[in-house]
Amino acid sequence: MYNGLFIINNMIHINLLIVGLLSFIVKCNGLRLIIF
């Protein structure tokens, strides 16, 4: 049970990291579009 919760917690953490990276890339692309 504890192992399952640990895996689920890791998956949520990884998803948050991926979402953060995607939003960061979108922001960079938006800035690039505004600059050029």
N, C-alpha and C positions, 0 to 999 in steps of 0.2 A: 504494500500500500504506500509506504513512504517512498519507495523507489519510483512508483508511478507518479506521485505528486512532484518528485524531483524532476522527472523527465518533462512533465507538463510545464513546470516553472521554467525550465531551460528553453522549451519551445516558445513560450510567451516572451521571454527575454530576447531570444534570437529574432522573433517577429518584430519586436520594438526596435531592435537595432537596424533591421532591414528597412522598416518604415522611415526611421530617422535618416538613413543613407539616401533613400529615394527622395525624401523631401529636401534634403541638402542638395542633391543633384538638380532637382527641379528649380530650386532657388537660384543656383549657379546659372542654369540655362536661362532663367528669367532675367537675371542681371545682364547676361551676355546679350540677350535680345534687346534689352533696353539700351545698353551701351552702343551696340552696332545698329 
